[in-house]
């Protein structure tokens, strides 16, 4: 990462922009990226810290256009660049996590092996440190997703790599679960996926962390696998012991109405995991599901229709007072080739769905992918396209 913190004032396009394509009158575009020094194409979500929203852009910024960490004031929409990425870690496409004065995350590319790195950024100075450079299997993974932080350790997954590299999944490997010491950068590969019954290609390199930590156990989903002897399958829900690395398959998706190919993060709430699948459901456009960990019981809460409600959800959910909030990158408005995406709410008990907003692909943005955060009654997120100049937006919605 760049060791220079470049601060730029809020650009003109950072002014609050008009509402468009709204189903809810509370939607506000806080900032539209210009595609230059301010960054472009935010795939990752946001984290709220010290009154500001922090996020990443996958390109733009300083020399090399390797991506940025930026801040947006949720009140004024003013944007500033907090740190720029360099060749030692570039193309951040996932969200950040904050812990004890540092922001942690992962880049999709960069490093000496060109397959990504895990990093820490000092929250007071913007100076970044590379903690670990990933390597193409068989001893490591490639294409890391965002990590989570627990007790001094970063836990995460890589979408590819591992001991199956060269043979499993798409021959780039089926991915791993990793642990990285947040101080020393020492990495331990906890589990190597095979792409068979245990799952393959865990999580998503875009958006939030594909894992959740609860009482010494890591829970997550794998996009593929679930079949016993061959590649393919509709994906699984899994648990990995954070100390021993032992993996347990909790559920194998059946496809069809049951849902297929989960790629977004799961969240844990009172013994229940909530998540989404990109495919399956009654219309084949994805689902929202719940999984009771103790009872090993899975429920499809909602099946997307591919219309105004959106389709193919691939980001995590937010739980608030019995309601699940989320996004779809497609469906909704027809202004984009596959739709510009939608924001939705699903009752965590009944599965009743409400479409909160459909993106128009214009100044409001389009194709949201990074997940939502909830702060003081407002949902915040990013759209990877749209905005005044077409390079993405940061937005707010009060449900």
ZISULLIN-V625707 format. One record per residue. SS is DSSP state (H for helix, E for strand, C for the rest). OMEGA is omega in whole degrees, -180 to 180 (NA if undefined). BURIAL is 1 if it has 9 or more other C-alpha atoms within 8 Angstrom, else 0. Layout:
SS/OMEGA/BURIAL  SS/OMEGA/BURIAL
//
This chain:
C/177/1  C/178/1  C/180/1  C/179/0  C/-178/1  C/179/1  C/176/0  C/178/1  C/178/0  C/179/1  C/-179/0  H/-179/0  H/177/1  H/177/1  C/179/1  C/-172/1  E/-178/1  C/176/0  C/173/1  C/176/1  C/-174/1  C/165/1  C/176/0  C/-175/0  C/-176/0  C/-178/0  E/178/1  E/170/1  E/-178/1  E/-176/1  E/173/1  E/-177/1  C/-178/1  C/175/1  C/179/1  C/-178/0  C/-179/0  C/179/1  C/-179/1  E/172/1  C/177/1  C/176/1  C/-179/1  C/177/1  C/-172/1  C/170/1  E/-178/1  E/-180/1  E/176/0  C/177/0  C/-179/0  E/172/1  E/178/1  E/177/1  E/179/1  E/168/1  E/-174/1  C/177/1  E/-179/1  E/-180/1  C/-175/1  C/-178/1  C/180/0  C/-179/0  C/-174/1  E/-179/1  C/-173/1  E/157/1  E/-175/1  E/171/1  E/173/1  E/176/1  E/-176/1  C/179/1  C/-175/0  C/-175/0  C/-180/1  C/-179/1  E/174/1  E/176/1  E/-179/1  E/180/1  E/177/1  E/177/1  C/178/1  C/-176/1  C/179/1  C/176/1  C/-172/1  E/-180/1  C/174/1  C/-178/1  C/-178/1  E/-175/1  C/176/1  C/170/1  E/-180/1  E/176/1  E/170/0  C/173/0  C/180/0  E/168/1  E/179/1  E/178/1  E/-179/1  E/176/1  E/-178/1  C/-178/1  E/177/1  C/-175/1  C/-176/1  C/-179/0  C/175/1  C/-180/0  C/173/1  C/-178/1  E/170/1  E/-173/1  E/172/1  E/178/1  E/178/1  E/-175/1  C/180/0  C/-176/0  C/-175/0  C/-180/1  C/-176/1  E/176/1  E/174/0  E/-180/1  E/-177/1  E/173/1  E/180/1  C/-179/1  C/177/1  C/-175/1  C/10/1  C/-175/1  C/-177/1  C/179/1  E/178/1  E/-176/1  E/-178/1  E/169/1  C/-179/1  C/177/1  C/166/1  E/-178/1  E/175/1  E/173/0  C/175/0  C/-177/0  E/172/1  E/177/1  E/179/1  E/177/1  E/167/1  E/-176/1  E/-178/1  E/180/1  E/-177/1  C/-176/1  C/179/1  C/-179/1  C/-179/1  C/-179/0  C/-171/1  C/177/1  C/180/1  C/-180/0  C/171/1  C/180/1  C/-174/1  C/174/1  C/-177/1  E/162/1  E/-176/1  E/172/1  E/-180/1  E/175/1  E/-173/1  C/178/1  C/-175/0  C/-177/0  C/179/1  C/-177/0  E/171/1  E/173/0  E/-177/1  E/-177/1  E/174/1  E/177/1  C/-179/1  C/-178/1  C/179/1  C/-176/1  C/-177/1  C/-178/1  C/179/1  E/-179/1  E/-177/1  E/171/1  C/-172/1  C/180/1  C/179/1  C/173/1  E/-176/1  C/-179/1  C/179/1  C/-177/1  E/168/1  E/-177/1  E/179/1  E/174/0  C/176/0  C/-180/0  E/175/1  E/177/1  E/179/1  E/178/1  E/174/1  E/-175/1  E/-175/1  E/179/1  C/-177/1  C/174/1  C/-170/1  C/-169/0  C/-174/0  C/-179/0  C/-177/1  C/-178/1  C/-174/1  C/178/1  C/-175/1  E/163/1  E/-176/1  E/172/1  E/178/1  E/175/1  E/-174/1  C/178/1  C/-175/0  C/-177/0  C/180/1  C/-178/0  E/174/1  E/174/0  E/-178/1  E/-177/1  E/175/1  E/179/1  C/-174/1  C/-173/0  C/-179/1  H/-177/1  H/-179/1  H/-176/1  C/-178/1  E/171/1  C/174/1  C/178/1  C/179/1  C/178/1  C/168/1  C/173/1  E/-176/1  E/180/1  E/174/0  C/176/0  C/-179/0  E/172/1  E/175/1  E/180/1  E/-179/1  E/170/1  E/179/1  C/-177/1  E/-180/1  C/-171/1  C/-175/1  C/179/1  C/-179/1  C/-175/1  C/175/1  C/-175/1  E/162/1  E/-177/1  E/171/1  E/179/1  E/177/1  E/-173/1  C/-177/1  C/-177/0  C/-176/0  C/-178/1  E/-179/0  E/179/1  E/170/0  E/-178/1  E/-177/1  E/175/1  E/180/1  C/-177/1  C/-177/1  C/179/1  C/-177/1  C/-177/1  C/178/1  C/177/1  E/175/1  C/179/1  C/-179/1  C/179/1  C/-179/1  C/-180/1  C/173/1  E/179/1  E/178/1  E/174/0  C/175/0  C/-180/0  E/175/1  E/177/1  E/-180/1  E/-176/1  E/169/1  E/180/1  C/-176/1  E/-175/1  C/-178/1  E/-179/1  C/179/1  C/-179/1  C/177/0  C/-173/1  C/178/0  C/-172/0  C/-174/1  C/177/1  E/-176/1  E/171/1  E/-174/1  E/172/1  E/178/1  E/176/1  E/-173/1  C/179/1  C/-174/0  C/-176/0  C/178/1  C/-176/0  E/172/1  E/174/0  E/-175/1  E/-175/1  E/171/1  E/-177/1  C/-179/1  C/-180/1  C/-179/1  C/-178/1  C/-180/1  C/-179/1  C/179/1  E/179/1  E/175/1  E/-175/1  C/-168/1  C/-177/1  C/-177/1  C/166/1  E/-180/1  E/-179/1  E/174/0  C/175/0  C/-178/0  E/174/1  E/178/1  E/179/1  E/180/1  E/172/1  E/-173/1  E/180/1  E/178/1  E/-171/1  C/-176/1  C/-177/1  C/173/1  C/-176/1  E/177/1  C/-176/1  E/165/1  E/-174/1  E/177/1  E/177/1  E/176/1  C/-175/0  C/NA/0
//
